[in-house]
Amino acid sequence: MGRSPCCEKAHTNRGAWTKDEDARLIAYIRAHGEGCWRMLPKAAGLRRCGKSCRLRWINYLRPDLKRGNFTQEEDDLIVKIHSLLGNRWSLIAGKLPGRTDNEIKNYWNTHIRKKLLSWGVDPATHRPIKIGSICFERRREEDGAEAQHPQPKCPVDLNLELCISPPLQQATSSSSRSVN
């Protein structure tokens, strides 16, 4: 049972996309819009899998994608949101227009994670790294250390639309009060 294969493996191109294939995919989507990705390759005259066409469009060819390096503001925002949401790349990408979840994940793993580790910050918990009783934390009092490794800033207008409940109130009992 199960789903039928999305394409004939024997008659599909694999590997790098050519400029001609990109042009055909762009032209087809401009004329017909996004739709059934399984039927698109045949209709567009491409010898590719529908999934490959979808990923190529979403991650590389969409006109609203940003090109080039990440800005310092984007770096700071990624770190801040990651500290709140963890590895939920789609949600993080939703706060960075023009960037894809895959691009942000790759950037995190190749750049930001290493930067945090070099600062002595655990990329998973966003807390100083502790080994035994020694805490490897950035020393702010050193001249120039703050300029080399600036603290990530959070934009004032950051709205993650998160719901946070008030902390649980501990009931004070006579046993927890000090006796005079």
Secondary structure, 3 states (H helix, E strand, C coil): CCCCCCCCHHHCCCCCCCHHHHHHHHHHHHHHCCCCCCCHHHHHCCCCCHHHHHHHHHHHHCCCCCCCCCCHHHHHHHHHHHHHHCCCHHHHHHCCCCCCHHHHHHHHHHHHHHHHHHCCECCCCCCEEEECCEEECCCCCCCCHHHHCCCCCCCCCCCCCCCCCCCCCCCCCCCCCCCC
